[in-house]
Amino acid sequence: MIVLGAILLIAGVVFGISLLSTIGVVLLVIGVVLFLAGSLGRPVGGRRHYY
C-alpha cells in the first residue's frame, strides 16, 4: 500500500492531477500507519505482521 500510494502521488504531481495526488497521500499515510502498527507487534486485521 505504501508503494501504491507513492506511485499515485508521483503520477499525480507529474501529470498535474490533484485527485491522484490526494489518493496517493491517503494511501501512503494508511500504509505507514499499518506498517508501524504491525512492526510494533500489534495485530492488524487479525495478522501479527502487516507485510
trRosetta pair geometry for C-beta under 8 A, 3 or more apart (Angstrom, degrees):
i j d omega theta_ij theta_ji phi_ij phi_ji
1 4 5.7 -52 -144 39 34 111
1 5 6.2 37 155 -21 65 107
1 27 5.6 -140 179 -179 86 92
1 30 6.3 -76 151 96 139 97
1 31 3.5 -172 101 -91 99 108
1 34 6.9 48 53 46 144 138
2 5 5.8 -56 -150 37 28 112
2 6 6.4 27 153 -18 64 106
2 27 7.8 178 -99 138 24 85
2 28 6.2 66 -140 -134 59 61
2 31 3.7 -175 -64 136 67 143
2 32 6.3 95 -103 -59 110 66
2 35 6.6 10 -47 -36 131 140
3 6 5.7 -55 -148 36 31 110
3 7 6.3 32 154 -19 65 106
4 7 5.7 -53 -146 36 31 112
4 8 6.3 27 157 -14 65 107
4 27 5.7 -77 98 152 96 148
4 31 7.7 157 48 -61 88 145
5 8 6.0 -57 -145 40 29 107
5 9 6.1 31 155 -21 64 109
5 23 7.9 -143 -126 131 70 63
5 24 5.0 119 -171 -167 59 58
5 25 7.1 118 -173 -79 107 7
5 26 7.3 -145 -126 74 114 46
5 27 3.3 -164 -86 97 99 96
5 28 3.3 -180 138 -57 139 67
5 29 7.6 -172 -158 6 157 50
5 30 7.6 169 -71 45 143 86
5 31 5.5 -146 1 6 136 133
6 9 5.7 -55 -145 36 30 113
6 10 6.3 27 158 -16 65 107
6 24 6.9 108 -90 -169 8 108
6 28 6.1 99 -58 -98 62 114
7 10 6.0 -57 -148 39 28 107
7 11 6.1 25 155 -16 64 111
7 24 7.3 -146 74 -122 44 114
8 11 5.6 -55 -140 41 31 111
8 12 6.1 34 158 -22 65 107
8 20 5.1 -144 -177 -177 84 85
8 21 7.5 -178 138 -89 80 23
8 23 5.5 -74 153 95 147 97
8 24 3.4 -166 96 -83 92 96
8 27 6.5 73 40 37 137 137
9 12 5.8 -55 -147 35 27 111
9 13 6.6 22 156 -15 62 106
9 20 7.5 -180 -90 137 22 81
9 21 5.7 65 -138 -136 59 59
9 24 3.1 -178 -56 138 67 141
9 25 6.0 99 -99 -56 114 62
9 28 6.2 6 -35 -35 137 137
10 13 5.9 -57 -149 37 31 107
10 14 6.1 26 156 -17 67 110
10 24 7.4 -177 6 -152 50 159
11 14 5.8 -56 -140 40 30 109
11 15 5.9 2 169 6 67 114
11 17 7.5 -18 129 47 81 114
11 20 5.4 -83 96 157 96 145
11 24 7.4 166 44 -68 85 140
12 15 6.6 -66 -132 52 21 91
12 16 7.8 -106 173 73 51 4
12 17 5.0 -99 -136 75 70 78
12 18 6.6 84 -177 -120 114 15
12 19 7.1 -149 -124 72 120 44
12 20 3.1 -171 -81 93 99 95
12 21 3.2 -164 123 -51 143 68
12 22 7.4 -175 -152 7 165 53
12 23 7.6 157 -60 44 142 85
12 24 5.6 -144 5 1 130 133
13 16 7.7 23 -177 -72 24 38
13 21 5.9 94 -55 -95 68 115
15 20 7.1 42 60 39 116 150
17 20 4.4 57 96 10 110 111
17 21 7.0 166 94 -12 60 86
18 21 5.3 -54 -150 38 41 115
18 22 6.2 43 153 -22 71 103
19 22 5.8 -53 -148 35 31 111
19 23 6.4 27 155 -13 65 107
20 23 5.9 -56 -144 41 31 108
20 24 6.0 36 154 -24 65 110
21 24 5.6 -56 -146 37 28 116
21 25 6.4 28 156 -19 64 104
22 25 5.9 -53 -149 33 30 108
22 26 6.5 28 154 -17 63 107
23 26 5.7 -55 -148 38 32 112
23 27 6.2 28 156 -14 67 108
24 27 6.0 -58 -144 40 28 106
24 28 6.1 30 156 -22 64 110
25 28 5.6 -56 -145 37 29 114
25 29 6.3 27 158 -17 65 106
26 29 6.0 -57 -149 36 28 107
26 30 6.3 23 156 -14 64 109
27 30 5.8 -56 -143 41 31 109
27 31 6.0 34 157 -21 66 109
28 31 5.8 -57 -146 37 26 112
28 32 6.4 24 157 -18 63 107
29 32 5.9 -55 -147 36 30 109
29 33 6.3 29 156 -17 65 107
30 33 5.8 -56 -147 38 30 110
30 34 6.3 26 157 -14 66 109
31 34 5.9 -58 -144 40 29 107
31 35 6.1 30 156 -21 65 109
32 35 5.6 -55 -144 37 30 113
32 36 6.3 28 157 -17 65 106
33 36 5.9 -56 -146 38 28 108
33 37 6.3 27 156 -17 64 108
34 37 5.7 -54 -143 39 31 111
34 38 6.2 28 157 -16 65 109
34 44 5.5 112 -156 -166 84 155
34 50 4.7 141 150 -136 95 157
35 38 5.9 -59 -147 40 27 108
35 39 6.1 20 158 -16 65 111
35 50 5.7 -124 -95 69 43 140
35 51 7.0 46 -121 -49 86 98
36 39 5.9 -57 -139 40 29 106
36 40 6.3 27 160 -20 64 109
37 40 6.0 -59 -148 35 27 109
37 42 4.8 -68 -179 69 81 122
37 44 5.1 108 106 -75 117 118
37 50 6.9 82 74 -41 86 131
38 42 7.0 -92 -85 65 27 72
38 44 4.9 -63 -73 5 90 132
38 47 7.3 -6 -121 102 114 100
38 48 7.6 93 -155 132 84 40
38 49 4.9 84 177 -154 114 45
38 50 3.2 -128 -43 -7 155 95
38 51 6.6 157 116 -4 152 72
39 49 7.6 53 -79 -133 49 84
39 50 7.8 -58 -32 23 68 105
41 48 7.5 -24 -151 -169 53 84
43 46 6.2 7 168 -128 119 12
43 47 6.3 156 -158 71 79 31
43 48 5.8 -44 -102 -95 79 42
44 47 5.8 -31 68 62 70 88
44 49 7.9 -12 34 167 106 13
44 50 4.8 -3 63 -79 145 97
45 50 7.7 88 28 -113 109 79
47 50 6.5 125 91 -90 124 38
